[in-house]
Amino acid sequence: MKMSKFFSGVFGVLGVLLMTGTVMLCLMSRNAQPRMLESPEAASAQAQRMMDALCAGDYDTAGSCMYGQPDLGAGEPEDEVSRLLWDAFTDSLSYEFTGVCSVTDAGLTRKATVTALDVAKVIQSLPQRAEALLEVQTKAEEDPEESDDGQNADREELVNQALLEAARQALDESAETVTRDVTLNLIYRDGAWWVVPDQALLQIISGVA
């Protein structure tokens, strides 16, 4: 009887200590950042699928990985200069994930570094290059022996050709890449993980550095 009361008392004290410790742990962790012991495979796979599609220029697949499945509208550029720059941009696009998924109030995030052609810098150099090419072409046309039998091409066509050649020169001679950090935001809806595009991701999609 005494032994039974002894063990009852011991377990009672242990129960009080355990309860007290649990309450203290909750209070201490109240303001702590959420943590995840393991990155959900489905969320990681969806983020990777979207980034792989972007780097391959497959914007239909990339859009299907985003919440709401938006039409990214990355159609074929109409003019040759834009098409040349766009192809160079998509060919240069690459990424690398840094770390694993982290928990947020809304869902998860996955950080990555993205490297791509510095399109803005290429475009910035085009007017000066094109102007120099036009000057050479104009002088050639003023000389009957170098003007394709004296027939002048249309001015607009000359400008377009000069811009195209300027773009080729810029890509061959001074093309540079830029690397940026991006955080992919993921939410769980309708039984699946979705990437929520933000401004940084939209800039990557559009080629804006």
Beta strands, then each sheet from edge to edge (+ up, - down):
strand 1: 94-97
strand 2: 102-103
strand 3: 108-117
strand 4: 177-189
strand 5: 192-196
sheet 1: 1+ 3- 2+
sheet 2: 1+ 3- 4+ 5-
end
